Each structure stands twice: as C-alpha cells, then as structure tokens.
Amino acid sequence: MISQIYKTTHFIKSLNVQNRLKINSIGLFRLNEYSTSKVVLEEKGNFHVHFKVSGRPHPLGVNTNIGVPVLGDHTGLQQNHIWTPEELEEKMKDLHRHKPQTIADHVMNKLMYGLYHTFNFITGYDEKNPSVKAIEWRLIVLESVAGVPGFVAAGFRHFRSLRALQRDHGWIATLLEEAENERMHLLLCLHTFKANMLTRWMVVATQMIMTPFLMAVYAIHPKAMHRFVGYLEETACHTYLNVIKNTETPGTKLYAAWNTTPAPEIAIGYYRLPSNAKWIDSLKCMMADESHHRDVNHTFASMESDDPNPFVQQHRENAAFAWRLHLRGESAWATSKKESPTTAVTLEQQPPLNPTAGSS
C-alpha cells in the first residue's frame, strides 16, 4: 500500500491538520511520531506528502510547544473520554446500583458483593478514615483486576468474529478501550506511589484467579460476565468516591498525605488537566471512568451479542474533542464552559482519527 517511507530523527514543529489525519488514518504513525524533518508518503497516487521544518508561524495557530506526554501513552490508540469539571461534578453524584433481575444477575451480584465485603474484612479496611498505605495497595490491586475483563471479552469476541466470519458490530473497540483505560489508571497510581513486594504478589495471585474465572464465565454466559463487571465497577465507584471525600476532608489521613499532592505528568497528559492539577483531580477523573465502565457493562449485559454497539459514536466524539484540545494547546478545564466532547465537536467539524474505528 505504501511504496516509500523515509523517516529521520529530527522533530518538525508544524503539521497540516488534514494531512496529519491522513497519516494517522492509515496507521503509519502515532500522534507524536509524525514529526519528522522529511517524510515522503505515496499511496498509489492518492496523495503525496512532504513535510519539512519551517520557522514560519503555523497558519492554523497550532501550539508547537506541546510535549510528548500530551495524551499520556494513549496517543494514537482509542481515545479515552476527557472529562470537563461539569461532567465530573455530575459523575460524583452518580452512584447508581443495578437491581438484579435474572437468576444470573442475582448470582453475579451475590458473588461480587460477597467478595467485596470479604476483602474489606480480611484487609481491615476502615472506610471512615483509611490509611494511606491501605488505599495505595487497594487501588493497585483494584486496577490490576479491572483491566482484565475488558481484554478477555474483546479477545473472545475477536476470535468469534474470525471463526464465524462475521462482524463484531463495534463491541471490541469499546472493550479494548476499557481495558486500556484501566491499565492507565494503574500507571497513574504507580507514578504517584509504589507497590511493595506483598502488593505485587497479590496482583499476580489475583490475576491468576480472576482471569480463568472470567474466561470461563464469558465462554458459558457472556451477559453474566458483563453483569459481574458492572457490579465490580459499582464497588470501584464507591471506593473512589470515599477516597475523594477523605482526601478533601481536613483531619483525615488521606487529607494530610494527598490534599496538596500534584497530579503526575502522565495524568495531566491523559486527561488534559491544567498544569497545576492535583492528585485529587486525577482521582475524580478515574472515578468518572469507572462510572462509565459500570454503565457500559450493565448495558452490554442487557443486549444480545449481535446488537450494534451504542457507544461507537462516543469514541469518535472523544477523539475529535482530544484533537481540538491538542491543536489549541489547551486543557479540557480551560474550555469546559464553551464546549464538551458531545456538543462542540462534531464529526462534520473534525473527522475522527480513524473513520472506521469501532464500526466493524
């Protein structure tokens, strides 16, 4: 498809937006890897691009001082939702709990909340005023587990699509984005605090137990696994909200340790936070992510496996919104009152990175 690609190591400071979209849409370069002093692309005569360094201001007003961590290490992959302050405030009030309806729902509900309360009892979790160490390893274990089911489900659906020679109807994209988002949560935590040897062993043991269990459940009854994950995310929302409230409450252990802690650079890039953002801001974004995963999995648990994915459009809107912020060099919070991913940026105004992402 591509007859010639010449790439050197010098970074360019400007790039035409439409050509950047063309490059990314055919999967040649990640967002921060397009910048080269000489790139020659030929696609059977469809278009020819040749960029070189120029000292002149970019005609579109692109901010050329944006560093590599603009979007964390999520650059060029499926774009996470970038939360505005108004959305975060709304999510903080949303602790919806699904009421079991089928036998499978009741089984998964009892199992998940049984594990949750047993885990709290064994670890001596004090919800009113938890210690910093208890929350650190709790978040690490939680995120290392939460990143498993999305990848398991995506893998099953991927092989099913290949085996049956049929479309997946967009589910794989959402499931992989969920798994990647949970992995990013884990990385954000590890950039703020470290995992000791006991925590690492717990992560390994938990993964060895949960992965075969989730695979078995998905092979037998996919809806049951999505419902289980929905209940898991409900507990995650509760945990994050409790951590946030304690971090904002003077006199608590978390307030003393985290109230003034700056957000790690990777979180600022991933969520497009202001440069002076705090760790508590990262936690709020993570809590909002968990609430979204809760709703996604409860929705999938109520759908047939060949129903079209209702979340495909959101991926495209998220990508378009991220593009806008990147090109302007702005944080999501600086523009929150003017636009949001679902209102200001439409597909007509800004094409997605990959027009066919999530639609197959």
Secondary structure, 3 states (H helix, E strand, C coil): CCCCCCCCCCCCCCCCHHHHHHHHHCCCCCCCCCCCCCEEEECCCCCEEEECCCCCCCCCCCCCCCCHHHHCCCCCCCCCCCCCHHHHHHHHCCCCCCCCCCHHHHHHHHHHHHHHHHHHHHHCCCCCCCCHHHHHHHHHHHHHHHHHHHHHHHHHHHHHHHHHCCCCCCHHHHHHHHHHHHHHHHHHHHCCCCCCHHHHHHHHHHHHHHHHHHHHHHHHCHHHHHHHHHHHHHHHHHHHHHHHHHHCCCCCHHHHHHCCCECCHHHHHHHCCCCCCEHHHHHHHHHHHHHHHHHHHHHHHCCCCCCCCCCHHHHHHHHHHHHHHHHHCCCCCCCCCCCCCCCCCCCCCCCCCCCCCCCC
